């Protein structure tokens, strides 16, 4: 029997922040998506999408990647076509990290940060990282398949004090 419940199809996660003051080193925030297999939804990610890349099957794409926060609108945009994602995957976690190339920076030191999750014109979540002001990285959204195979959104905000490589392994735990 089929269900009348409609899951999520295509979702966009956008990230914005203000550039550093003149004379200060650039601040580089990055969106990262970790995809988990159905047989290990909390294990190691099957693959990561980050730094102007896309998933092997083209269902998750980082459309915009900023290294400075300059420009109008969102500085980084990640598109997830969940309806096209193989049944081998049951969970996707989206995170944001601060590159630590010019010394340790935390979200509380970055001006006007905002992450927005949308499906079409419907805003699912918005967060300014105030809850994780002392973190260098944060998980900001989770998508998982329900028993009927439909994708569901779970808003999260979990902060981490971790470098980018360590965060990639921790964010879905």
N, C-alpha and C positions, 0 to 999 in steps of 0.2 A: 504494500500500500504506500502510495506517495504521500508526502506531507504538504500542507499549504503554507508552512513556515518558510519564509524567505531568508536565507543567510546573507552574508556580505559578499559583494562581488569585487568591486574595485575601490581601493582605499588610498588616500594620499596623506602622507605625514610631512608637514612642513616645519622648518626651523628658521628662526630669525634671531639676530643679535646685533648690537651696535658695534661699529669698528672701535679699535683702540684710540685713545686720544693721540693727537699728533706728537710724534717723538717716541711713543711707547711701541714696543714690539706688537706685531699683529696677533690677534687672538683667533684661533682656528677651531671651530666646533665642527663635529662630524656626526651625521646620522649613520647608524649601522643596523643592519637587520640580520638576525640569526634564524635560520630555518632548521627545525628539528624533525627527525623521522618519527613516524607513528610508533615504531617499536622501541624508541628511546626518546620520549618527548622532553625529558629533563637531563639527558646526557650531553655529550659533545654536539655542537651544531653540525649539521650535515654540510652546510656552507654558509658563508657570510657574504653580504653585499655591503660594500663601502667604497669610499674614495673614487667616485665617478665610474662605478662598475654596475654590473647587472648579474642576475642569477643565471646559471647555465641554461635554463629553459626560457629565459626572458620574462618571467612572471613578476620579478621584483627588480626595479630599476631605480638607480639614483640619477635623477634627471638634472639636478643642479647641485654643484659643489663649490662652495666659497671657501677661501682661505683667510678672508679678512672681515666678513660681515658687511662689506660695502655693497651699495646698490639699493634698488627699490624692491619692495615686496619680500618674499621669502628668500633666504640666503641658500638654503638647501631644501630639496624636495625629493621625497622617496615615494614611488608608486608601487603598490602591491596589488596584483591581479589575482586575488585569492581564489576566484572561481576557476582559474586555469591551473592552479597549483596541483601537482600530482597527488593522488590519494596516499602515496608513500609518506607524505608530510602531514603532520597533525598540529603543528604549533609554529608560530613565528613571533619572535620577540624583537621589538625595535628599541634601540637605545641611542643615547647621545653622549659623546665624549669630548673632552677638551684636550687637544694636542698639547703636550707638555714640553715643547721644544725650547722655550725661552724662560724656563723656571716654572714652578708649580703654580697653577691657577685653579680656582674653584668657581662654581657657578655664581656664588655671591659676588665675585669680582668682575663679572661680565655684565655689562649694562643691557637692559631691555631684552633679556632672553625670553623666547616664547616658542613652544612647540604646540602645533595644532594637528589634530587627527580629524579627517573628514571622509565621508563616503558621499560622493556627489556634492550636493549643496548642503548636506546635513553635517553639522559639526558634532563630532562625537566627544571630543575632549580638547581642553586647552590648559596648558600649565606653564608657569613662569619660573620653575625650578626653586622657588623660595623654600619649599619643604626640604630640599637637598642642597642648600646654599653652600655647605662645606664639602660637598662631593666634587670629584673630578670627572665623574661619569654617572649616568643614570639610565635605568630601564624606564621607558615612558609609555609603552603600549604592548599589549599581548593579544594575539589572535589565536584561537584554537578551534578545532573541529568538534562539533557536538556529536552525540550518538547517531544522529541522522545524516552526518557528513556535511552539515552546514557550518560555515565559519561564523564565529562569535567574537566580539570585541570585549576586552577586559582592560579598563584603564588602570595603569599602575604608575607609581613614581617611587622607585627604589634607588637610593644613592649608593655609590661605591667610591672608595678612595683607591683607585687602581690605574695603572698605566694602560694604554690602549690594548696591548696584547693580552694582559691579564683580564681586563674587562670583557673581552670577547668570549673568554671561557666561563666567566662568572654570571653574565647578564641573564642567562636563562635558567639559572639554578633555583 
